[in-house]
Amino acid sequence: ETLMERPCLGMVGARNASAAGVRFTRQLAADLGERGYVIVSGLARGIDTAAHAAALPTGTIAAMAGGIDVIYPPENRALYERVAA
């Protein structure tokens, strides 16, 4: 079963997220992943980054506005590589 065949749930939010927002997002994404959902987000700073990072063990998909060969923001390159793996 591929990630796209599993139930997917989008999580997006502020790029300049508060610490509480990031903590909440990590917990929610991890909990949803454990319940079988694939987390889909945009690989942006803030909430998107937190959602992807927390969902790595269970499955996450990055919807990249600039295309798969444009990694933005550049500091998310390592996260991009982990999502792609």
Rosetta silent file (secondary structure, phi, psi, omega in degrees, C-alpha in Angstrom):
SEQUENCE: ETLMERPCLGMVGARNASAAGVRFTRQLAADLGERGYVIVSGLARGIDTAAHAAALPTGTIAAMAGGIDVIYPPENRALYERVAA
SCORE:     score description
SCORE:     0.000 S_00000001
   1 L     0.000  126.914  178.831    0.000    0.000    0.000 S_00000001
   2 L   -85.161  165.709  178.365    1.418    3.368   -1.012 S_00000001
   3 H   -59.041  -38.925 -177.931    1.085    6.575    0.986 S_00000001
   4 H   -68.462  -16.431  179.104   -1.387    7.926   -1.573 S_00000001
   5 H   -89.771   -9.572  178.494   -3.652    4.913   -1.010 S_00000001
   6 L   -91.617  162.037  175.765   -3.938    5.611    2.720 S_00000001
   7 L   -62.092  131.396 -178.814   -6.216    8.250    4.257 S_00000001
   8 E  -113.767  146.722  179.384   -4.465   11.629    3.959 S_00000001
   9 E  -136.661  127.781 -179.929   -4.944   14.708    6.096 S_00000001
  10 E   -84.548  136.450  175.331   -3.587   18.168    5.330 S_00000001
  11 L  -131.162  119.107  177.564   -1.912   20.206    8.053 S_00000001
  12 L  -139.005  162.444  179.210   -0.825   23.765    7.355 S_00000001
  13 L  -178.442 -160.966 -174.411   -0.342   26.885    9.425 S_00000001
  14 L   -63.794  138.273  173.278    1.770   29.865   10.281 S_00000001
  15 L   -73.258  -34.294  178.017    5.332   30.044    9.041 S_00000001
  16 L  -100.665   65.650 -172.835    6.190   32.130   12.092 S_00000001
  17 L   -78.512  149.395  174.950    4.558   29.693   14.516 S_00000001
  18 L   -73.314  162.206  177.297    4.611   30.010   18.276 S_00000001
  19 H   -61.034  -39.533  179.031    6.400   27.402   20.367 S_00000001
  20 H   -65.369  -39.535  178.097    3.021   26.210   21.659 S_00000001
  21 H   -63.468  -41.407  178.559    1.713   25.906   18.099 S_00000001
  22 H   -65.347  -44.758  178.558    4.722   23.840   17.058 S_00000001
  23 H   -60.616  -46.298  179.919    4.360   21.535   20.095 S_00000001
  24 H   -61.268  -43.940  179.892    0.646   21.058   19.445 S_00000001
  25 H   -61.853  -45.528  178.702    1.266   20.341   15.756 S_00000001
  26 H   -58.104  -46.397 -178.521    3.944   17.764   16.521 S_00000001
  27 H   -65.616  -44.037 -179.325    1.670   15.931   18.958 S_00000001
  28 H   -64.375  -45.502  179.924   -1.350   16.060   16.655 S_00000001
  29 H   -63.254  -42.133  178.901    0.605   14.894   13.592 S_00000001
  30 H   -64.385  -44.710  179.779    2.212   12.043   15.535 S_00000001
  31 H   -62.865  -44.672  179.229   -1.138   10.944   17.004 S_00000001
  32 H   -64.863  -39.641  176.757   -2.868   11.063   13.616 S_00000001
  33 H   -60.708  -42.006  178.296   -0.009    9.147   12.016 S_00000001
  34 H   -64.407  -23.159  179.130   -0.302    6.426   14.646 S_00000001
  35 L   -92.848    7.753  172.667   -3.983    6.158   13.749 S_00000001
  36 L   102.182   -0.605  179.920   -3.157    5.507   10.097 S_00000001
  37 L   -85.800  143.573  171.470   -3.309    8.963    8.518 S_00000001
  38 E   -93.709  128.669 -179.674   -0.664   10.273    6.142 S_00000001
  39 E   -88.846  127.845  178.620    0.133   13.909    6.908 S_00000001
  40 E  -114.449  129.639  178.918    0.284   16.204    3.866 S_00000001
  41 E  -152.005 -176.659 -169.608    1.825   19.653    4.156 S_00000001
  42 L  -103.473    6.342  178.303    3.842   22.164    2.180 S_00000001
  43 L    66.545   13.297  178.412    7.392   21.838    3.589 S_00000001
  44 L   -76.624  172.702  174.791    7.323   25.521    4.619 S_00000001
  45 L   -63.408  163.747  171.272    8.785   26.875    7.849 S_00000001
  46 L    79.817 -125.712 -174.012    6.811   26.639   11.061 S_00000001
  47 H   -61.601  -41.544  179.331    3.743   24.427   11.270 S_00000001
  48 H   -58.367  -47.507  179.862    4.452   22.583    8.001 S_00000001
  49 H   -59.490  -46.079 -179.664    7.947   21.654    9.178 S_00000001
  50 H   -62.266  -41.825 -179.358    6.646   20.459   12.565 S_00000001
  51 H   -64.264  -47.411  179.033    3.907   18.356   10.935 S_00000001
  52 H   -61.402  -47.794 -176.585    6.294   16.646    8.501 S_00000001
  53 H   -59.730  -42.699 -178.904    8.942   15.976   11.153 S_00000001
  54 H   -70.801  -27.900 -176.576    6.450   14.395   13.549 S_00000001
  55 H   -92.763   -1.347 -178.928    4.877   12.268   10.814 S_00000001
  56 L   -53.499  -43.983 -178.198    8.118   10.880    9.361 S_00000001
  57 L   -65.562  -24.851 -174.490    7.824    7.540   11.198 S_00000001
  58 L  -111.503  -17.020  176.547    4.267    6.926    9.967 S_00000001
  59 L   128.197  127.453  178.650    4.169    8.691    6.593 S_00000001
  60 E  -147.104  148.650  179.631    4.125   12.213    5.228 S_00000001
  61 E  -124.318  131.885  177.490    3.795   13.820    1.807 S_00000001
  62 E   -99.996  120.399  174.082    5.237   17.215    0.871 S_00000001
  63 L   -93.772  106.944 -170.594    3.197   19.279   -1.585 S_00000001
  64 L  -104.039  114.319 -174.206    5.862   21.568   -3.009 S_00000001
  65 L   -60.338  -35.256 -176.559    4.615   24.717   -4.736 S_00000001
  66 L   -89.052   -0.334 -177.069    7.810   25.274   -6.747 S_00000001
  67 L   101.933  163.133 -174.002    8.140   21.674   -7.946 S_00000001
  68 L   -69.622  -14.248  179.719   10.126   18.715   -6.635 S_00000001
  69 L   -98.767    5.875  178.703   13.422   20.224   -7.733 S_00000001
  70 L  -118.724   99.707 -178.203   12.921   23.501   -5.805 S_00000001
  71 L   -91.543  113.025 -179.682   13.524   22.969   -2.111 S_00000001
  72 L  -138.767  131.193    2.022   12.227   25.940   -0.189 S_00000001
  73 L   -76.642  154.748 -176.359   13.086   27.009    2.374 S_00000001
  74 H   -58.108  -29.594 -179.229   16.694   25.880    1.893 S_00000001
  75 H   -70.418   -7.819  177.137   17.074   24.989    5.569 S_00000001
  76 H   -96.086   14.684 -179.975   14.513   22.206    5.056 S_00000001
  77 H   -57.848  -46.278 -179.746   16.759   20.278    2.640 S_00000001
  78 H   -63.181  -40.080  177.241   17.498   17.548    5.209 S_00000001
  79 H   -64.496  -42.802  176.815   13.790   17.252    6.025 S_00000001
  80 H   -56.187  -46.173 -178.906   12.995   17.083    2.298 S_00000001
  81 H   -64.300  -36.512  178.080   15.481   14.224    1.891 S_00000001
  82 H   -70.122  -39.282  177.077   13.946   12.345    4.829 S_00000001
  83 H   -64.075  -44.698 -178.664   10.431   12.819    3.437 S_00000001
  84 H   -63.346  -34.443 -179.962   11.583   11.658   -0.013 S_00000001
  85 L   -67.392    0.000    0.000   13.218    8.553    1.472 S_00000001
